[in-house]
């Protein structure tokens, strides 16, 4: 998830507990979850609106698709899989 491992997640939880305090942390987590659900609903609605207006089907985008490392690997693999096409030298 977002390239965050268990140690990093633990550090985030400890820092959040220190900053917000143990009594406010559950409320903060609830509000964060509510905000993320609302953002996802807005994004889904925008995707539906664009699809219906343009009469096209947009593919689902996963968070992994937005990882720059994956994008670079995909494009490098595409280039490596292309057939070698002889190119003419303009000279």
Secondary structure, 3 states (H helix, E strand, C coil): CCCCCHHHHHHHHHHHHHHHCHHHHHHHHHHHHHHHHHHHHHHHHHHHHHHHHHCCCCCCCCHHHHCHHHHHHHHHHHHHHCCCCCCCCCC
